[in-house]
Amino acid sequence: MKLLALLFLTSYLFFACDKQGYKSFTETNEFGEVVGEADPTDWIADADWKSGIEDLIASECELEGIGNSETVAVYPAFPNPATFSTTFAANVEDSCLMRVVIVDKYNTVYSKFCRHLIPGNNLLDLDISSFALAVGGRYRLYYAFLDESDAVFYKGHGDIVHV
């Protein structure tokens, strides 16, 4: 337990000096409850992304059966930090497509995928142990929600920590 605490503290201090905006994250328990300070920039709509992110998240996804949802609520990934898996949740009013890319502070892509979402709550379990993430690493999950015309109507990010 002391080793885990030391590892977490070391990771935190390393990233506290980071200039890419990875200074904090929203810490949650396995029930999705915020148990530490919430990062006010995580898990909300982003007006703009830094250069190159839209190119990273772009992918060819099947749009058949996609509706015209324009209302989205996203929730912090839980648990965070995570050892093996974390869950990302989104609530949409109509079916839509979600594109996701997980990157490090250098924009190295660790995972990239699309999901069709149905109206209501959608839980996306991420097996972070399969993404070759470094223990103690902090990663950014960018997400974009698209309508039937392939237009982004909501985008944002959240930071996850692998312990």
RAQUIUR-V792544 format. One record per pair of residues at least 6 apart in sequence whose ideal C-beta (glycine too) atoms are under 7 Angstrom apart, sorted by the first residue. I is the first residue (numbers start at 1). GAP is how many residues later the second one is. Records with the same first field share a line. If there is no record, write none. Layout:
I: GAP + GAP
//
This chain:
4: 159
7: 129 + 156
8: 73 + 155
10: 126
11: 125 + 127 + 150
15: 7 + 8 + 123
16: 7
18: 87
20: 85
22: 83 + 116 + 118 + 137
24: 13 + 15
25: 14 + 17 + 55 + 113 + 134 + 135 + 136
26: 8 + 12 + 13 + 16 + 17 + 50 + 54 + 132
27: 7 + 8 + 9 + 53
28: 6 + 7 + 48 + 49 + 50 + 51 + 52
29: 6 + 49 + 50
30: 48 + 49
31: 47
32: 43 + 44 + 46
34: 42
39: 120
42: 34 + 115 + 116 + 117
43: 31 + 32 + 33 + 113 + 115
44: 112
45: 109 + 110 + 111
46: 109 + 110 + 111
49: 93 + 106
52: 55
53: 89
56: 45 + 47 + 51 + 53
57: 42 + 44 + 85 + 87
59: 40 + 53 + 55
61: 36 + 38 + 53
63: 34 + 85 + 87
65: 30 + 51
66: 29 + 30 + 31 + 50 + 81 + 82
67: 27 + 28 + 29 + 81
68: 26 + 79 + 80
69: 23 + 24 + 25 + 26 + 27 + 78
70: 83
71: 21 + 22
72: 18 + 20 + 73 + 82
73: 17 + 18
74: 16 + 82
75: 14
76: 82
77: 9 + 10 + 11 + 64 + 81 + 83
78: 8 + 9
79: 7
80: 6 + 80 + 81
81: 80 + 81 + 82
82: 46 + 78 + 80 + 81
83: 80
84: 44 + 45
85: 40 + 41 + 42 + 43
86: 40 + 42 + 74
87: 36 + 37 + 38
88: 36 + 38 + 53
89: 32 + 33 + 34
90: 8 + 27 + 32
91: 29 + 30
92: 25 + 27 + 30
93: 26
94: 25
95: 21 + 22 + 23 + 24
96: 21 + 49 + 50 + 51
97: 17 + 19 + 49
98: 16 + 17 + 19 + 45 + 47
99: 15 + 44 + 45 + 47
100: 13 + 41 + 43
101: 8 + 11 + 41
102: 8 + 9 + 29 + 37 + 39
103: 6 + 7 + 36 + 37
104: 6 + 33 + 35
110: 21 + 22 + 23 + 29
111: 20
115: 9
128: 34
133: 6 + 29
134: 28
135: 27 + 28
136: 27
137: 25
138: 21 + 23
139: 21 + 23
140: 17 + 19
141: 16 + 17 + 19
142: 15
143: 12 + 13
144: 8 + 11
145: 7 + 8 + 9
146: 6
147: 6
//
